[in-house]
């Protein structure tokens, strides 16, 4: 009986696969891997420390295991980088007012004097316009989520490019424009919508085959 892979092994495999896809898309668009997978940019998007990002991109095991410390690292990053229109940081009083969390609790969270609840995290994430789970998610998961957004952006660029750079393995599918359809389908938000595209292509191919057969019989 084959033993199921551990959760950490699965996460590492998923991350490696996404890194591979992002790298391939970057090459296709003529962009340098270092620019697309810039640790500093990914740090601000994911909240994961730059050093940890570098290690994870190299396929090494890394990341902060303590969920409390991850929360504190990312809270400090948000406070330092998400500024007001005048370029100043939000005060703890302002954060408390906007999130609905008491001033005492905000102060305790910033000073690592209490553990955050899910409600605390949700309210702070909403205030700083971060996705759900951003403050406490595992470092590998956080980086993976950021890379999926990078992949989506690259796919959108490739799908809308007037003259995308050809891949090293050109095929008839590219000539027929099927590749562009596939790229656009990848941007759809649900499996149901993607399945509609697949069904439409199947119907189109059947019609094409039927037309070819009729010409051969003439």
Order of alpha helices (4+ residues) and beta strands (2+ residues): alpha-alpha-alpha-alpha-alpha-alpha-alpha-alpha-alpha-alpha-alpha-alpha
